Amino acid sequence: MSLDTVARQALIENGFQPEMGDAVEREVAQLHAAPAAGDGVRDLRNLLWSSIDNTTSKDLDQIEVAEELPDKGIVLRIGIADVDVLVPKGSAIDAHAFANATSVYTGVHVYPMLPEELSTGLTSLNEGESRVVLVIEVELGPDGTVRRHDVYRALATNRAKLAYEDVGPWLEGHGPEPQKSVENDALEGQLWLQDRAASLLKRVREQAGALEFDTVEATPVAKDGKVEQLAITRKNRARDLIEDFMIAANVAIAKILAEKNRSAIRRVVRVPRRWDRIVDIAKEYGFTLPAQPDAPSLSKFLGARRAADPLRFPDLSLSIVKLLGPGEYVLDKPGPSDDLPHFGLAAPDYTHATAPNRRYADLVTQRLVKAAIAGTPAPYTDDELAAIAKQCTEREDAANRVERVTRKAAAAELLAHRIGSVFSAIVTGVNKNGTFVRLLSPPAEGRVVRGEQGLDVGERVRVRLVHTDPAKGHIDFESVR
């Protein structure tokens, strides 16, 4: 069974609709490019906008540009694709997007939330194309503190589609300069200014107790239908830059909606239920965490371990991420909401607004923002927003399951000839469904079916491969004491 077949089957078993349907196709056939301008839409096509994403990405949600102020402050502008202008609420395309609520990236195939004619075409911020965008403007002081934020609609053109794989090594000083900035000195200066803005944002967040992780992503690489390897993707300075910008933009949108006394969908990560295990892991490294969850203390521990052992820090990151638990979407009504924090970001106000091509929560937030800045009634009731939040959380969890099954199917095929081999691994999960580990190399995930008693998240273990089933994505190990 091919990986694509495994992915599609997992998609259907987890309740996704891989086919768009006739009604969606009829609407797609009638699509036209968004109007070039309109009331309240600024023309910012003269600015040196650029994007940084994966080399293979075609659904570009955001572009960025920075401007240095006389006092060394920075105005950061992040343009978000105005998807709502072509996907109105209540349309067949919108209904299908709500049903799936997210694009699913299996490594071998992308199952987009929106038709590709939109997500990689008319609403993608492709290089050289003028698009209507929602601009989130954040003004930073010389020390990185946010002095002002704003949001408005504008026309913008992506002047350069750049890739993490090229920009990151260059910013870090161990790779050549991207060809597009070699050809354009202004773009080179723009990227260095963006890098400085990102560094300022990160420093302020870390001072507030935000958690910085370095996790490993494994993507199957297949040739002629056969898995050849699990490719490793690690964070680099370009990925950090975009992450810092997106966090700033999402915080700004949450604050703007709150200031305008509007209900919203908040993205939260609650206080970790397994803080006691995090405390135990820190103790193993000679670090004492308080008995009650405290993000600044955990941030200091993670920073110390990153500096002391950067090579193994991704394994520690994985353990802590698993123990923190997943994020979720919730309704946020106007008024105080200190009970809805994002523990990992140390942010009392946080939403998702920067990826409307591939996350339904972001598309809904876009509609809420556009109504707020236009001074028109909210497009959703609180009950509708609560239902959407629940659907987006459930579909995100389901998408993670599909992506995990596909990765495990690829790993099972890769490891099929290594039954009986012993590997070093880290325990990533202990729950009612079993005990799970991830090998250090290759980064394959599986279940410990024998000798799992007493194991807990974060432990380094030795495991022997006893069974694989690529069709089902099953990899089984036994503990080697």
RODO-2510 file (C-alpha; in nm, 4 decimals, decimal comma):
residues 481
     n   res          X          Y          Z
     1     m     0,0000     0,0000     0,0000
     2     s     0,1427     0,3406    -0,1038
     3     l     0,1982     0,6205     0,1466
     4     d    -0,0547     0,8336    -0,0406
     5     t    -0,3152     0,5579     0,0014
     6     v    -0,2352     0,5295     0,3730
     7     a    -0,2683     0,9074     0,4130
     8     r    -0,5981     0,9267     0,2283
     9     q    -0,7417     0,6355     0,4248
    10     a    -0,6345     0,7962     0,7522
    11     l    -0,7904     1,1220     0,6366
    12     i    -1,1278     0,9569     0,5760
    13     e    -1,1132     0,7504     0,8961
    14     n    -1,0580     1,0710     1,0906
    15     g    -1,3623     1,2423     0,9456
    16     f    -1,2083     1,4663     0,6797
    17     q    -1,3674     1,5331     0,3416
    18     p    -1,0863     1,4967     0,0845
    19     e    -1,3135     1,5873    -0,2069
    20     m    -1,4398     1,9432    -0,2453
    21     g    -1,7771     1,8453    -0,3915
    22     d    -1,9866     1,9740    -0,6829
    23     a    -2,1152     2,2875    -0,5088
    24     v    -1,7606     2,3998    -0,4315
    25     e    -1,6471     2,3300    -0,7856
    26     r    -1,9326     2,5387    -0,9247
    27     e    -1,8296     2,8329    -0,7077
    28     v    -1,4643     2,7899    -0,8026
    29     a    -1,5569     2,8029    -1,1721
    30     q    -1,7094     3,1479    -1,1150
    31     l    -1,4164     3,2920    -0,9185
    32     h    -1,2443     3,6088    -1,0304
    33     a    -0,9539     3,8008    -0,8814
    34     a    -1,0430     4,0300    -0,5920
    35     p    -1,1116     4,3960    -0,6773
    36     a    -0,7874     4,5933    -0,7120
    37     a    -0,9005     4,8624    -0,4694
    38     g    -1,1922     4,9776    -0,2608
    39     d    -1,2986     5,2107     0,0153
    40     g    -1,0403     5,2271     0,2919
    41     v    -0,7866     5,0134     0,1024
    42     r    -0,4404     5,1740     0,1070
    43     d    -0,1984     5,1292    -0,1812
    44     l     0,1283     4,9913    -0,0373
    45     r     0,2579     4,8256    -0,3525
    46     n     0,5652     5,0514    -0,3459
    47     l     0,6993     4,8843    -0,0290
    48     l     0,9600     4,6068    -0,0494
    49     w     0,7382     4,3223     0,0705
    50     s     0,8825     3,9693     0,0792
    51     s     0,7882     3,6278     0,2134
    52     i     0,9904     3,3506     0,3782
    53     d     0,8472     3,0006     0,3786
    54     n     0,9345     2,6413     0,2962
    55     t     1,0868     2,5935    -0,0480
    56     t     0,7893     2,3810    -0,1553
    57     s     0,5166     2,6037    -0,0062
    58     k     0,2594     2,7337    -0,2508
    59     d    -0,0111     2,8563    -0,0101
    60     l     0,1505     3,1816     0,1001
    61     d    -0,0490     3,3493     0,3777
    62     q     0,1789     3,6352     0,4787
    63     i     0,4348     3,8872     0,3563
    64     e     0,6495     4,1217     0,5634
    65     v     0,8241     4,4565     0,5446
    66     a     1,0018     4,6653     0,8102
    67     e     1,0836     5,0354     0,8367
    68     e     1,3473     5,1859     1,0662
    69     l     1,2459     5,5002     1,2574
    70     p     1,4781     5,7941     1,3430
    71     d     1,5024     5,6812     1,7075
    72     k     1,6045     5,3269     1,5982
    73     g     1,2555     5,1958     1,6602
    74     i     1,1008     4,9758     1,3903
    75     v     0,7603     4,9702     1,2246
    76     l     0,6835     4,6113     1,1284
    77     r     0,4083     4,5503     0,8738
    78     i     0,2740     4,1988     0,8206
    79     g     0,0384     4,1524     0,5273
    80     i    -0,2107     3,8665     0,5622
    81     a    -0,3962     3,7298     0,2597
    82     d    -0,7531     3,8665     0,2511
    83     v    -0,9162     3,5287     0,1976
    84     d    -1,2589     3,6460     0,3126
    85     v    -1,2951     3,8740     0,0103
    86     l    -1,3199     3,5634    -0,2136
    87     v    -1,4639     3,3159     0,0402
    88     p    -1,7754     3,4802     0,1840
    89     k    -1,9394     3,3423     0,4945
    90     g    -2,2129     3,0931     0,4052
    91     s    -2,0710     2,9961     0,0662
    92     a    -2,0190     2,6317    -0,0301
    93     i    -1,6411     2,6888    -0,0143
    94     d    -1,6799     2,8284     0,3367
    95     a    -1,8938     2,5316     0,4458
    96     h    -1,6324     2,2850     0,3223
    97     a    -1,3576     2,4844     0,4920
    98     f    -1,5506     2,4695     0,8215
    99     a    -1,6009     2,0922     0,7865
   100     n    -1,2258     2,0242     0,7564
   101     a    -1,1134     2,3398     0,9443
   102     t    -0,7471     2,2935     0,8471
   103     s    -0,5176     2,1898     0,5661
   104     v    -0,3530     1,8542     0,6293
   105     y     0,0158     1,8104     0,5437
   106     t     0,1026     1,4412     0,5218
   107     g     0,4524     1,4795     0,3770
   108     v     0,3536     1,2990     0,0589
   109     h     0,0513     1,5108    -0,0271
   110     v    -0,1206     1,8291     0,0880
   111     y    -0,4964     1,8158     0,1428
   112     p    -0,5861     2,1871     0,1377
   113     m    -0,8679     2,3415     0,3390
   114     l    -0,9532     2,5636     0,0414
   115     p    -0,9567     2,4730    -0,3290
   116     e    -0,6093     2,5048    -0,4786
   117     e    -0,7424     2,7641    -0,7234
   118     l    -0,7661     2,9842    -0,4134
   119     s    -0,5052     2,8617    -0,1639
   120     t    -0,2183     2,8472    -0,4151
   121     g    -0,3697     3,0914    -0,6629
   122     l    -0,6054     3,3829    -0,6094
   123     t    -0,5592     3,4150    -0,2311
   124     s    -0,1934     3,3119    -0,2144
   125     l     0,0528     3,6015    -0,1872
   126     n     0,2576     3,4790    -0,4802
   127     e     0,5683     3,6583    -0,5997
   128     g     0,4963     3,9392    -0,8411
   129     e     0,1198     3,9354    -0,7802
   130     s    -0,0747     4,2310    -0,6365
   131     r    -0,3151     4,1187    -0,3662
   132     v    -0,5548     4,2705    -0,1157
   133     v    -0,4104     4,2059     0,2308
   134     l    -0,4977     4,2753     0,5896
   135     v    -0,1963     4,4654     0,7257
   136     i    -0,1093     4,4187     1,0910
   137     e     0,1190     4,7039     1,1885
   138     v     0,3324     4,6818     1,5024
   139     e     0,5635     4,9661     1,6104
   140     l     0,8576     4,8642     1,8286
   141     g     1,0673     5,0913     2,0470
   142     p     1,4471     5,0616     2,0353
   143     d     1,4238     4,8113     2,3244
   144     g     1,1629     4,5945     2,1488
   145     t     0,8591     4,7026     2,3498
   146     v     0,5424     4,7469     2,1448
   147     r     0,4500     5,1156     2,1328
   148     r     0,1570     5,0930     1,8947
   149     h    -0,0462     4,8480     1,6881
   150     d    -0,2967     4,8921     1,4073
   151     v    -0,4771     4,6898     1,1409
   152     y    -0,6108     4,7978     0,8010
   153     r    -0,6657     4,6715     0,4452
   154     a    -0,4176     4,7467     0,1696
   155     l    -0,2893     4,6507    -0,1725
   156     a     0,0548     4,4882    -0,1668
   157     t     0,2895     4,2986    -0,3979
   158     n     0,5258     4,0218    -0,2875
   159     r     0,8589     4,1287    -0,4406
   160     a     1,0565     3,8192    -0,3342
   161     k     0,9517     3,4671    -0,2373
   162     l     1,2343     3,3471    -0,0124
   163     a     1,2959     3,0138     0,1601
   164     y     1,3884     2,9217     0,5182
   165     e     1,6517     2,6860     0,3845
   166     d     1,8356     2,9743     0,2109
   167     v     1,7784     3,2719     0,4411
   168     g     1,8411     3,0906     0,7702
   169     p     2,2003     2,9718     0,7096
   170     w     2,2912     3,3124     0,5615
   171     l     2,1612     3,5018     0,8668
   172     e     2,3519     3,2574     1,0879
   173     g     2,6760     3,3221     0,8993
   174     h     2,7352     2,9781     0,7511
   175     g     2,5604     2,9958     0,4152
   176     p     2,5694     3,2056     0,0982
   177     e     2,3487     3,5107     0,0603
   178     p     2,0178     3,4319    -0,1150
   179     q     2,0438     3,5163    -0,4838
   180     k     1,7451     3,7533    -0,4732
   181     s     1,9094     3,9727    -0,2105
   182     v     2,2436     3,9559    -0,3931
   183     e     2,0623     4,1109    -0,6880
   184     n     1,8872     4,3713    -0,4695
   185     d     2,0866     4,5574    -0,2029
   186     a     1,7663     4,7060    -0,0614
   187     l     1,6294     4,3563     0,0012
   188     e     1,9500     4,2582     0,1821
   189     g     1,9127     4,5586     0,4128
   190     q     1,5444     4,4790     0,4584
   191     l     1,6184     4,1235     0,5736
   192     w     1,8775     4,2397     0,8266
   193     l     1,6288     4,4947     0,9625
   194     q     1,3633     4,2232     0,9908
   195     d     1,6143     4,0032     1,1688
   196     r     1,6826     4,2804     1,4215
   197     a     1,3088     4,3306     1,4770
   198     a     1,2632     3,9581     1,5372
   199     s     1,5519     3,9525     1,7857
   200     l     1,3970     4,2426     1,9791
   201     l     1,0563     4,0719     1,9880
   202     k     1,2078     3,7438     2,1054
   203     r     1,4089     3,9134     2,3824
   204     v     1,1011     4,0890     2,5224
   205     r     0,9006     3,7641     2,5146
   206     e     1,1771     3,5709     2,6878
   207     q     1,1964     3,8379     2,9594
   208     a     0,8226     3,7804     3,0148
   209     g     0,8790     3,4055     3,0498
   210     a     0,7968     3,2746     2,7013
   211     l     0,9200     2,9219     2,6326
   212     e     1,1621     2,8627     2,3446
   213     f     1,1774     2,5099     2,2032
   214     d     1,3793     2,3378     1,9342
   215     t     1,1834     2,0382     1,8122
   216     v     1,2652     1,8010     1,5264
   217     e     1,0207     1,7501     1,2392
   218     a     1,0539     1,4340     1,0321
   219     t     0,9124     1,4275     0,6784
   220     p     0,9081     1,1126     0,4640
   221     v     1,1059     1,1331     0,1416
   222     a     0,9888     0,8845    -0,1223
   223     k     1,1175     0,8009    -0,4687
   224     d     0,9120     0,5942    -0,7124
   225     g     0,6707     0,5227    -0,4273
   226     k     0,9410     0,3823    -0,1979
   227     v     1,0450     0,5555     0,1250
   228     e     1,4144     0,6385     0,1156
   229     q     1,4545     0,8413     0,4355
   230     l     1,2932     1,0581     0,7005
   231     a     1,4161     1,4099     0,6305
   232     i     1,4867     1,6210     0,9393
   233     t     1,3720     1,9822     0,9602
   234     r     1,5228     2,1891     1,2395
   235     k     1,4568     2,5468     1,3409
   236     n     1,6891     2,8135     1,2085
   237     r     1,7120     3,1915     1,2296
   238     a     1,4741     3,2468     0,9361
   239     r     1,2109     3,0173     1,0886
   240     d     1,2532     3,1987     1,4193
   241     l     1,2115     3,5333     1,2413
   242     i     0,8767     3,4389     1,0907
   243     e     0,7618     3,2743     1,4153
   244     d     0,8448     3,5925     1,6085
   245     f     0,6543     3,8048     1,3561
   246     m     0,3486     3,5794     1,3585
   247     i     0,3341     3,5793     1,7381
   248     a     0,3523     3,9604     1,7410
   249     a     0,0774     3,9815     1,4786
   250     n    -0,1512     3,7366     1,6599
   251     v    -0,1051     3,9180     1,9907
   252     a    -0,1813     4,2505     1,8193
   253     i    -0,5035     4,1185     1,6652
   254     a    -0,6213     3,9771     1,9995
   255     k    -0,5576     4,3152     2,1646
   256     i    -0,7273     4,5106     1,8846
   257     l    -1,0438     4,2988     1,9054
   258     a    -1,0434     4,3381     2,2844
   259     e    -0,9991     4,7158     2,2550
   260     k    -1,2949     4,7296     2,0178
   261     n    -1,5022     4,5291     2,2665
   262     r    -1,5519     4,2412     2,0224
   263     s    -1,5847     3,8698     2,0915
   264     a    -1,3123     3,6532     1,9408
   265     i    -1,1679     3,3043     1,9163
   266     r    -0,8718     3,2821     2,1485
   267     r    -0,5839     3,0352     2,1122
   268     v    -0,4800     2,9084     2,4566
   269     v    -0,2417     2,6598     2,6142
   270     r    -0,3586     2,6060     2,9688
   271     v    -0,1426     2,5517     3,2764
   272     p     0,0176     2,2044     3,2309
   273     r    -0,1511     1,9241     3,4231
   274     r     0,1763     1,7273     3,4439
   275     w     0,3871     2,0016     3,5957
   276     d     0,5098     1,7526     3,8566
   277     r     0,6802     1,5491     3,5827
   278     i     0,8384     1,8661     3,4374
   279     v     0,9736     1,9405     3,7867
   280     d     1,1196     1,5887     3,8054
   281     i     1,2898     1,6235     3,4663
   282     a     1,4450     1,9558     3,5682
   283     k     1,5681     1,7967     3,8917
   284     e     1,7549     1,5345     3,6880
   285     y     1,9603     1,8219     3,5454
   286     g     2,0200     1,9801     3,8875
   287     f     1,7625     2,2556     3,8321
   288     t     1,4868     2,3291     4,0868
   289     l     1,1489     2,4447     3,9565
   290     p     0,8756     2,5751     4,1888
   291     a     0,6009     2,3353     4,2972
   292     q     0,3371     2,5361     4,1096
   293     p     0,3482     2,5989     3,7319
   294     d     0,5653     2,9012     3,6535
   295     a     0,6520     2,9894     3,2947
   296     p     0,9459     3,2262     3,3696
   297     s     1,1186     2,9583     3,5800
   298     l     1,0658     2,6957     3,3115
   299     s     1,1959     2,9417     3,0510
   300     k     1,5189     2,9878     3,2512
   301     f     1,5625     2,6100     3,2779
   302     l     1,5148     2,5618     2,9035
   303     g     1,7542     2,8472     2,8242
   304     a     2,0206     2,6954     3,0505
   305     r     1,9863     2,3523     2,8902
   306     r     1,9967     2,4949     2,5361
   307     a     2,3254     2,6677     2,6219
   308     a     2,4705     2,3639     2,8020
   309     d     2,3779     2,0945     2,5491
   310     p     2,2400     2,2301     2,2186
   311     l     2,2825     1,8930     2,0463
   312     r     2,0393     1,7143     2,2788
   313     f     1,8136     2,0132     2,3471
   314     p     1,5560     1,9028     2,0831
   315     d     1,4977     1,5815     2,2826
   316     l     1,4335     1,7798     2,6008
   317     s     1,2110     2,0182     2,4034
   318     l     1,0019     1,7270     2,2804
   319     s     0,9500     1,6008     2,6355
   320     i     0,8407     1,9390     2,7692
   321     v     0,6113     2,0052     2,4712
   322     k     0,4362     1,6721     2,5279
   323     l     0,3921     1,7466     2,8988
   324     l     0,2563     2,0959     2,8368
   325     g    -0,0252     1,9466     2,6318
   326     p    -0,1921     2,0720     2,3140
   327     g    -0,3385     2,4131     2,2485
   328     e    -0,7076     2,4718     2,1948
   329     y    -0,9467     2,7322     2,0601
   330     v    -1,1997     2,8936     2,2950
   331     l    -1,4568     3,1710     2,2844
   332     d    -1,3294     3,4989     2,4279
   333     k    -1,6040     3,7459     2,5210
   334     p    -1,5365     4,1158     2,5800
   335     g    -1,4026     4,1996     2,9225
   336     p    -1,1288     4,0603     3,1497
   337     s    -0,9997     3,7193     3,0383
   338     d    -0,6989     3,6454     3,2559
   339     d    -0,8192     3,2857     3,2785
   340     l    -0,7375     3,2327     2,9080
   341     p    -0,3579     3,2580     2,8887
   342     h    -0,1163     3,1013     2,6455
   343     f     0,1228     2,9409     2,8955
   344     g     0,3984     2,8675     2,6435
   345     l     0,4062     3,2217     2,5009
   346     a     0,3541     3,4026     2,8334
   347     a     0,0823     3,5982     2,6507
   348     p    -0,2468     3,6984     2,8148
   349     d    -0,3900     3,7867     2,4713
   350     y    -0,3370     3,5534     2,1776
   351     t    -0,5377     3,4424     1,8766
   352     h    -0,4717     3,2842     1,5364
   353     a    -0,5027     3,5289     1,2485
   354     t    -0,2033     3,4802     1,0196
   355     a    -0,2924     3,1697     0,8128
   356     p    -0,6448     3,2109     0,6656
   357     n    -0,5590     2,9962     0,3613
   358     r    -0,5055     2,6896     0,5780
   359     r    -0,6746     2,7398     0,9191
   360     y    -1,0453     2,8116     0,9519
   361     a    -1,0037     2,9852     1,2889
   362     d    -0,7826     3,2427     1,1150
   363     l    -1,0409     3,3008     0,8403
   364     v    -1,3124     3,3580     1,1011
   365     t    -1,0842     3,5950     1,2932
   366     q    -1,0217     3,7847     0,9701
   367     r    -1,3961     3,8384     0,9297
   368     l    -1,4239     3,9562     1,2898
   369     v    -1,1387     4,2047     1,2399
   370     k    -1,2774     4,3425     0,9143
   371     a    -1,6159     4,3990     1,0765
   372     a    -1,4513     4,5665     1,3748
   373     i    -1,2453     4,8129     1,1707
   374     a    -1,5453     4,8870     0,9453
   375     g    -1,7662     4,9473     1,2475
   376     t    -2,0261     4,6931     1,1298
   377     p    -2,1997     4,4274     1,3424
   378     a    -2,0044     4,1113     1,4211
   379     p    -2,0605     3,8388     1,1590
   380     y    -2,0973     3,5691     1,4285
   381     t    -2,2836     3,5279     1,7554
   382     d    -2,0983     3,4095     2,0652
   383     d    -2,2659     3,0688     2,0358
   384     e    -2,1469     3,0391     1,6755
   385     l    -1,7914     3,1330     1,7754
   386     a    -1,7931     2,8750     2,0568
   387     a    -1,9049     2,6049     1,8109
   388     i    -1,6385     2,7082     1,5587
   389     a    -1,3708     2,7024     1,8300
   390     k    -1,4727     2,3500     1,9298
   391     q    -1,4712     2,2316     1,5672
   392     c    -1,1290     2,3836     1,4969
   393     t    -0,9767     2,2223     1,8064
   394     e    -1,1207     1,8806     1,7210
   395     r    -1,0142     1,8993     1,3548
   396     e    -0,6639     2,0125     1,4490
   397     d    -0,6288     1,7085     1,6752
   398     a    -0,7589     1,4885     1,3924
   399     a    -0,5120     1,6402     1,1446
   400     n    -0,2285     1,5658     1,3864
   401     r    -0,3442     1,2035     1,3993
   402     v    -0,3473     1,1770     1,0189
   403     e    -0,0004     1,3299     0,9898
   404     r     0,1294     1,1020     1,2664
   405     v    -0,0116     0,7897     1,0965
   406     t     0,1545     0,8872     0,7683
   407     r     0,4913     0,9512     0,9340
   408     k     0,4672     0,6185     1,1174
   409     a     0,3715     0,4349     0,7988
   410     a     0,6788     0,5812     0,6269
   411     a     0,8988     0,4917     0,9237
   412     a     0,7521     0,1400     0,9393
   413     e     0,8443     0,0851     0,5751
   414     l     1,1922     0,2254     0,6339
   415     l     1,2484     0,0001     0,9390
   416     a     1,0815    -0,3170     0,8078
   417     h     1,4175    -0,4898     0,7453
   418     r     1,5542    -0,4046     1,0921
   419     i     1,3416    -0,6291     1,3144
   420     g     1,5456    -0,7195     1,6225
   421     s     1,7647    -0,4070     1,6113
   422     v     1,8109    -0,2053     1,9301
   423     f     1,7750     0,1745     1,9273
   424     s     1,8138     0,4667     2,1660
   425     a     1,4843     0,6459     2,2194
   426     i     1,2985     0,8973     2,4316
   427     v     0,9573     0,8373     2,5910
   428     t     0,7086     1,0816     2,4375
   429     g     0,3753     0,9662     2,5757
   430     v     0,2205     0,7601     2,8535
   431     n    -0,1580     0,7379     2,8540
   432     k    -0,4517     0,4967     2,8427
   433     n    -0,3588     0,4027     2,4845
   434     g    -0,0096     0,2887     2,5798
   435     t     0,3495     0,4043     2,6143
   436     f     0,5129     0,5689     2,3134
   437     v     0,8712     0,6482     2,2189
   438     r     1,0586     0,8297     1,9442
   439     l     1,3879     0,6900     1,8206
   440     l     1,6786     0,9311     1,8187
   441     s     1,7869     0,8045     1,4755
   442     p     1,5949     0,7632     1,2566
   443     p     1,3288     0,9848     1,4266
   444     a     1,0559     0,7195     1,4106
   445     e     0,7703     0,6966     1,6605
   446     g     0,6211     0,3750     1,7932
   447     r     0,4571     0,1979     2,0858
   448     v     0,6314    -0,0027     2,3571
   449     v     0,4322    -0,3257     2,3786
   450     r     0,6551    -0,5135     2,6256
   451     g     0,8425    -0,3900     2,9296
   452     e     0,6763    -0,0488     2,9327
   453     q     0,5873    -0,0580     3,3037
   454     g     0,7380     0,2314     3,4974
   455     l     0,8419     0,4357     3,1940
   456     d     0,7494     0,8053     3,1877
   457     v     0,7696     1,0984     2,9484
   458     g     1,1205     1,2364     2,9012
   459     e     1,3109     0,9190     2,9929
   460     r     1,5951     0,7997     2,7704
   461     v     1,5470     0,4291     2,6993
   462     r     1,6781     0,1466     2,4824
   463     v     1,4174    -0,0370     2,2775
   464     r     1,4203    -0,3353     2,0425
   465     l     1,2108    -0,3312     1,7248
   466     v     0,9732    -0,6294     1,7290
   467     h     0,7109    -0,5563     1,4604
   468     t     0,6173    -0,3131     1,1815
   469     d     0,3017    -0,2787     0,9736
   470     p     0,3422    -0,0017     0,7114
   471     a    -0,0201    -0,0318     0,5940
   472     k    -0,1473     0,0568     0,9422
   473     g     0,1432     0,2756     1,0486
   474     h     0,2270     0,0451     1,3404
   475     i     0,5764     0,0231     1,4889
   476     d     0,6142    -0,1906     1,8011
   477     f     0,9074    -0,2071     2,0438
   478     e     1,0042    -0,3822     2,3604
   479     s     1,2006    -0,2144     2,6357
   480     v     1,5610    -0,3247     2,6798
   481     r     1,6534    -0,2759     3,0459
***
